[in-house]
Amino acid sequence: MQRRALAAYQTVAAVGIGAWWIYWFASGSNTHGTACALRYENGFPVADLTLAGVLAGSALDLARGRQRAWILGPLAAGMAFSLATLDTSHNLVTGGFAHSALRKVVFAAVNGSVGALTLVWLHRNGTSLGDRPSLPPWMGEPLARGTALFLPLAVLASIRGDGCGGALAVPMLTVGLLIVGLGRAVIAGRGPVWALVTAGAALHATLVAVLQIVLR
C-alpha cells in the first residue's frame, strides 16, 4: 500500500469515527435504549475521539513523510485494535451482529484493518520516513509489564456493570487479555513499535473502562 493511500484510509477511519459520535449525540441515541446498552456505548466517546485525533495526526504525518508517523501510527494501531476487540466481543455476546449487521461488521473491519495495514506498511516501508525514533526507557519493558495493571481495572468495570451480564464484562476482560498479550510480546523483544501499539491499546481501553465505571 502506498504511503498516501494509507494516509487517506486513516483519514477515512478518523472521519468515520467522528461522524458516528456526532450522529450519536445529535440524534439523541445517547438517551434511548436499554440501560446496559447505553452504559456500554456512552463509555466510548472520549476514547474514540482520542483515537480519531491520533489517526488524523498519523495520516497528516504520513502524507508529508514525517518521521513522527513512526510514533503516531503504532499508537493509532493499538487504539484501533482495542476498539475493534471491544466492539466485536460485545456484539458476539449480545447478539448485536443480528441487528444492523453490515454496519457493525464494516466498523469492526475498518478499525481492525486500519491498525493492521499501518503496522504492515511501517514494517515494509517505514525506512522512507527515516530511522525509527528512540523511545524513553519507560516505553519499553516497564510499560509492557505495567499493562498487567489493566486487568484489575477491567474486572472492576465488569463488577460495576452488574445486571448487564456479559455485555460489559466480556468485552472488558477480552481487551484486557489483548493488552496483556501485547505487553508480553514487548517483553519478548518485539521492539519499540510494539511498545507503542501496547500503549495505544492500553490508553483506549483505560479511557473506556474509567467512563464505564463512572457512569454506573
Secondary structure, 3 states (H helix, E strand, C coil): CCHHHHHHHHHHHHHHHHHHHHHHHHCCHHHCCCHHHHHHHCCCHHHHHHHHHHHHHHHHHHHCCCCCHHHHHHHHHHHHHHHHHHHHHHHHHHCHHHCCHHHHHHHHHHHHHHHHHHHHHHHHHHHHHCCCCCCCHHHCHHHHHHHHHHHHHHHHHHHHCCCCCHHHHHHHHHHHHHHHHHHHHHHHHHCHHHHHHHHHHHHHHHHHHHHHHHCC
